[in-house]
Amino acid sequence: MKYRLLLLLPLLLYAQPEFYGYLESEVDAAGLKDDTYLYSYTKVRLDMEARPTDNIQIGANLNAQQYLGKTTWDLFDFLPEHVTAPLASMGISEFPIPLSDTSYVDNLYIRIQFPWVDLTLGKQQLSFGTGYAWNPTDIFNTKQLLDPSYEQPGINAIRLEIPVANRINADLIYQPKDDWDSSTKLAQIKVGAGSFDLGVTVAEYQWERVDFFLPAGTLTQRTLNGGSLVGEILGIGLWAEAAHNTFSDPEDEFWEYVVGLDYTFESSTYILLEYLHNENGKSEVLDLDITDYLRSLSGNTHSLMQNYGFLYGMHPVGDFGTLGLLGFVNFDDESAAINPSFDWAGFENMNFSFMLSYMLGEADTEFGVQDWGLRLRVRGYF
């Protein structure tokens, strides 16, 4: 990746690039049944963008992140006893996860606008679906429930965006690998109809999943057929997104869908609700094992179990403050998290945010295994 940046450097310099970015510092704490975790990080992101001509755009960004505090976590502290007990009987009493300092090129792409198509090559942002907290049709990214709108990593791919007709657009993605069968292929058609936008997505790719007992993990050929819609009725925003996933073994197929709505009241209070159903998750707590948790935490799957709800609300306070409330619930194990927050942007190019988390549920549930949490984040833009 660094050599690609060097190859594009002459073009960047010739086009008099713009430089911008931010520095972000965050402190986090989590209270568990028998321990407390405290850690922090500092992150800097430098973006570069250049336009050598009117129809060519070159972009790149560099990220560097440094961790402080507790930088080695034990995954077993976040798992219920019925998951860790069988491993302890095998002599496995911990699963350390180090938080390592990083520096990397996150995005590096060139975008060329032809009269009939836009071509993007390189490491770029690829985001699909209409859901806020979950996206069944997005095979490239995963989201964190505490911060679903946080920036996503760049994906190496070739992308064609084709304006077919008025309010009809096609999107073609190809991510080359060893051969055609192992490469990722995705096609999407979006059509505007009245106050709604409709989308149809078809994808084929190799689904890589971690497995605690298989160091190499598992690799399965997966085909996704999905669709989405988003629009508004009587001032209420509505959206839905669904995907049917099939494999070489028909018994492995599963459905995944999201429905949601949002509304802004005359008082400027905003509220968003969303529901996820994922047949790929487990329906019973005692059926969960460490591989299920690893796949959920690493983003191989969109959820640990099958049925979830998500709530987000916010209300402006004064000229620069916003009160927020974020909550999510696992309907299968009856655990939940309530996260009140406050954001303040009283200084130019600065944002301060504070969030508290309170967990509900039994000790053997997904969210109930943790008692509380807090997050303080400061971000300055330049």
LINGISUL-V915237 format. One record per pair of residues at least 24 apart in sequence whose ideal C-beta (glycine too) atoms are under 8 Angstrom apart, sorted by sequence separation. I is the first residue (numbers start at 1). GAP is how many residues later the second one is. D is the distance in whole Angstrom. If there is no record, write none. Layout:
i & gap & d
I & GAP & D
I & GAP & D
This chain:
i & gap & d
21 & 24 & 5
41 & 24 & 6
42 & 24 & 5
72 & 24 & 5
73 & 24 & 5
167 & 24 & 7
168 & 24 & 7
182 & 24 & 5
201 & 24 & 8
202 & 24 & 8
222 & 24 & 8
223 & 24 & 7
237 & 24 & 6
254 & 24 & 8
255 & 24 & 5
256 & 24 & 6
278 & 24 & 6
281 & 24 & 4
282 & 24 & 7
307 & 24 & 4
320 & 24 & 6
321 & 24 & 8
335 & 24 & 7
336 & 24 & 5
352 & 24 & 8
353 & 24 & 5
21 & 25 & 4
41 & 25 & 6
72 & 25 & 7
73 & 25 & 8
127 & 25 & 6
164 & 25 & 8
167 & 25 & 3
201 & 25 & 5
222 & 25 & 6
236 & 25 & 6
237 & 25 & 4
254 & 25 & 4
278 & 25 & 5
281 & 25 & 4
305 & 25 & 6
307 & 25 & 5
317 & 25 & 8
320 & 25 & 5
321 & 25 & 8
335 & 25 & 6
336 & 25 & 6
352 & 25 & 8
353 & 25 & 8
21 & 26 & 5
41 & 26 & 5
42 & 26 & 8
72 & 26 & 5
73 & 26 & 7
166 & 26 & 8
167 & 26 & 8
200 & 26 & 8
201 & 26 & 7
221 & 26 & 7
236 & 26 & 7
237 & 26 & 7
254 & 26 & 5
276 & 26 & 7
304 & 26 & 7
306 & 26 & 6
320 & 26 & 4
335 & 26 & 3
352 & 26 & 5
19 & 27 & 7
20 & 27 & 5
40 & 27 & 7
41 & 27 & 7
71 & 27 & 6
72 & 27 & 7
125 & 27 & 6
157 & 27 & 7
200 & 27 & 5
201 & 27 & 7
220 & 27 & 6
221 & 27 & 6
236 & 27 & 5
276 & 27 & 6
278 & 27 & 8
279 & 27 & 6
305 & 27 & 4
334 & 27 & 6
335 & 27 & 7
351 & 27 & 7
19 & 28 & 7
39 & 28 & 6
40 & 28 & 5
71 & 28 & 5
199 & 28 & 6
220 & 28 & 8
235 & 28 & 7
278 & 28 & 5
305 & 28 & 6
333 & 28 & 7
334 & 28 & 8
350 & 28 & 7
351 & 28 & 5
19 & 29 & 6
20 & 29 & 8
39 & 29 & 7
40 & 29 & 5
71 & 29 & 8
125 & 29 & 6
126 & 29 & 5
177 & 29 & 7
198 & 29 & 7
199 & 29 & 4
235 & 29 & 8
277 & 29 & 6
278 & 29 & 8
326 & 29 & 8
333 & 29 & 8
350 & 29 & 7
351 & 29 & 8
18 & 30 & 7
39 & 30 & 4
124 & 30 & 6
125 & 30 & 7
167 & 30 & 8
175 & 30 & 8
198 & 30 & 7
199 & 30 & 7
277 & 30 & 6
278 & 30 & 8
335 & 30 & 4
337 & 30 & 5
350 & 30 & 5
17 & 31 & 5
18 & 31 & 5
38 & 31 & 5
39 & 31 & 5
123 & 31 & 4
124 & 31 & 6
126 & 31 & 6
198 & 31 & 5
276 & 31 & 7
324 & 31 & 8
330 & 31 & 8
333 & 31 & 8
334 & 31 & 7
335 & 31 & 5
336 & 31 & 6
349 & 31 & 6
350 & 31 & 8
17 & 32 & 6
18 & 32 & 7
38 & 32 & 6
39 & 32 & 7
67 & 32 & 4
123 & 32 & 7
197 & 32 & 7
220 & 32 & 8
275 & 32 & 8
276 & 32 & 4
333 & 32 & 4
335 & 32 & 4
349 & 32 & 4
17 & 33 & 4
37 & 33 & 5
67 & 33 & 7
123 & 33 & 5
124 & 33 & 7
126 & 33 & 7
196 & 33 & 5
197 & 33 & 5
275 & 33 & 7
276 & 33 & 8
333 & 33 & 6
335 & 33 & 4
349 & 33 & 7
16 & 34 & 7
67 & 34 & 6
122 & 34 & 7
196 & 34 & 7
197 & 34 & 7
275 & 34 & 5
276 & 34 & 7
15 & 35 & 4
66 & 35 & 5
124 & 35 & 7
196 & 35 & 3
245 & 35 & 7
274 & 35 & 7
275 & 35 & 8
330 & 35 & 7
333 & 35 & 8
12 & 36 & 6
14 & 36 & 8
15 & 36 & 6
37 & 36 & 7
65 & 36 & 7
195 & 36 & 5
273 & 36 & 7
274 & 36 & 4
330 & 36 & 5
15 & 37 & 4
64 & 37 & 8
65 & 37 & 5
121 & 37 & 6
194 & 37 & 7
195 & 37 & 5
273 & 37 & 7
274 & 37 & 8
330 & 37 & 6
12 & 38 & 5
14 & 38 & 6
64 & 38 & 7
65 & 38 & 8
120 & 38 & 8
121 & 38 & 8
195 & 38 & 7
272 & 38 & 8
273 & 38 & 6
11 & 39 & 7
63 & 39 & 7
64 & 39 & 4
119 & 39 & 8
120 & 39 & 4
272 & 39 & 7
328 & 39 & 8
21 & 40 & 7
37 & 40 & 8
63 & 40 & 7
119 & 40 & 7
181 & 40 & 7
271 & 40 & 8
272 & 40 & 4
11 & 41 & 6
17 & 41 & 8
62 & 41 & 7
63 & 41 & 6
118 & 41 & 8
119 & 41 & 6
120 & 41 & 8
271 & 41 & 7
272 & 41 & 7
35 & 42 & 6
62 & 42 & 8
63 & 42 & 8
118 & 42 & 7
201 & 42 & 7
271 & 42 & 5
15 & 43 & 7
34 & 43 & 8
62 & 43 & 6
63 & 43 & 5
117 & 43 & 6
118 & 43 & 4
270 & 43 & 6
61 & 44 & 7
62 & 44 & 7
117 & 44 & 7
118 & 44 & 8
269 & 44 & 7
270 & 44 & 5
32 & 45 & 5
60 & 45 & 7
61 & 45 & 5
109 & 45 & 8
117 & 45 & 5
139 & 45 & 7
269 & 45 & 7
270 & 45 & 7
12 & 46 & 6
32 & 46 & 7
61 & 46 & 5
108 & 46 & 7
116 & 46 & 7
256 & 46 & 7
269 & 46 & 5
11 & 47 & 6
60 & 47 & 6
106 & 47 & 6
107 & 47 & 4
116 & 47 & 8
126 & 47 & 6
139 & 47 & 7
268 & 47 & 7
285 & 47 & 7
12 & 48 & 8
59 & 48 & 6
60 & 48 & 5
106 & 48 & 5
267 & 48 & 7
268 & 48 & 5
284 & 48 & 8
285 & 48 & 5
59 & 49 & 8
60 & 49 & 8
283 & 49 & 6
8 & 50 & 6
59 & 50 & 6
260 & 50 & 8
282 & 50 & 8
58 & 51 & 7
281 & 51 & 8
8 & 52 & 7
58 & 52 & 5
59 & 52 & 7
57 & 53 & 7
58 & 53 & 8
56 & 54 & 7
57 & 54 & 4
5 & 55 & 6
56 & 55 & 7
56 & 56 & 6
57 & 56 & 8
55 & 57 & 6
56 & 57 & 7
41 & 58 & 8
55 & 58 & 4
128 & 58 & 8
55 & 59 & 7
39 & 60 & 7
128 & 60 & 7
45 & 61 & 8
305 & 61 & 7
137 & 62 & 8
304 & 62 & 5
137 & 64 & 5
139 & 64 & 5
137 & 66 & 8
139 & 66 & 6
130 & 69 & 8
128 & 73 & 6
212 & 77 & 8
212 & 78 & 5
213 & 78 & 7
212 & 79 & 5
285 & 79 & 6
211 & 80 & 5
285 & 80 & 7
210 & 81 & 7
212 & 82 & 6
211 & 83 & 8
210 & 84 & 5
139 & 85 & 6
210 & 85 & 6
209 & 86 & 5
137 & 87 & 7
210 & 88 & 5
137 & 89 & 4
136 & 90 & 6
137 & 90 & 8
210 & 90 & 6
137 & 91 & 6
209 & 91 & 4
208 & 92 & 7
209 & 92 & 8
207 & 93 & 8
130 & 98 & 4
129 & 99 & 6
130 & 99 & 7
5 & 100 & 6
8 & 100 & 7
130 & 100 & 4
4 & 101 & 8
8 & 102 & 7
1 & 103 & 7
2 & 103 & 7
5 & 103 & 6
1 & 104 & 5
4 & 104 & 6
137 & 104 & 6
136 & 105 & 5
137 & 105 & 8
135 & 106 & 6
136 & 106 & 6
137 & 106 & 5
1 & 107 & 6
136 & 107 & 4
131 & 108 & 7
130 & 109 & 4
130 & 110 & 7
131 & 110 & 5
130 & 111 & 5
129 & 112 & 5
4 & 118 & 7
136 & 120 & 4
136 & 121 & 6
1 & 122 & 7
136 & 122 & 6
135 & 123 & 7
134 & 124 & 5
133 & 125 & 8
131 & 127 & 4
130 & 128 & 8
132 & 128 & 6
129 & 129 & 8
131 & 129 & 6
130 & 130 & 8
132 & 140 & 6
134 & 140 & 7
133 & 141 & 5
132 & 142 & 6
134 & 142 & 5
136 & 142 & 8
131 & 143 & 6
133 & 143 & 7
134 & 144 & 8
131 & 145 & 8
142 & 157 & 3
141 & 158 & 8
142 & 160 & 7
145 & 165 & 7
136 & 166 & 7
135 & 167 & 8
134 & 168 & 5
134 & 169 & 7
134 & 174 & 8
134 & 176 & 8
133 & 177 & 4
132 & 178 & 7
132 & 180 & 7
146 & 180 & 7
145 & 183 & 5
145 & 192 & 8
146 & 193 & 7
95 & 195 & 8
133 & 195 & 7
82 & 203 & 8
86 & 203 & 8
87 & 203 & 7
82 & 204 & 6
80 & 205 & 8
83 & 205 & 6
82 & 206 & 8
83 & 206 & 6
84 & 206 & 8
83 & 207 & 6
80 & 208 & 8
146 & 209 & 7
83 & 210 & 7
79 & 211 & 7
146 & 211 & 7
79 & 214 & 6
78 & 215 & 8
75 & 218 & 8
75 & 219 & 8
75 & 222 & 8
146 & 229 & 7
81 & 282 & 7
82 & 282 & 6
80 & 283 & 6
81 & 283 & 7
80 & 284 & 4
80 & 285 & 7
80 & 289 & 6
79 & 290 & 7
78 & 291 & 6
78 & 292 & 7
33 & 330 & 6
33 & 336 & 7
32 & 337 & 7
32 & 338 & 6
33 & 338 & 7
31 & 339 & 7
32 & 339 & 6
30 & 340 & 6
31 & 340 & 4
31 & 341 & 4
30 & 342 & 7
31 & 342 & 7
30 & 343 & 5
29 & 344 & 6
28 & 345 & 7
29 & 345 & 5
28 & 346 & 7
28 & 347 & 5
27 & 348 & 7
28 & 348 & 8
26 & 349 & 7
27 & 349 & 5
26 & 350 & 7
26 & 351 & 4
25 & 352 & 7
26 & 352 & 8
24 & 353 & 7
25 & 353 & 5
24 & 354 & 7
25 & 354 & 8
24 & 355 & 4
23 & 356 & 7
24 & 356 & 8
22 & 357 & 5
23 & 357 & 5
22 & 358 & 6
22 & 359 & 5
23 & 359 & 7
21 & 360 & 7
22 & 360 & 7
20 & 361 & 7
21 & 361 & 6
20 & 362 & 6
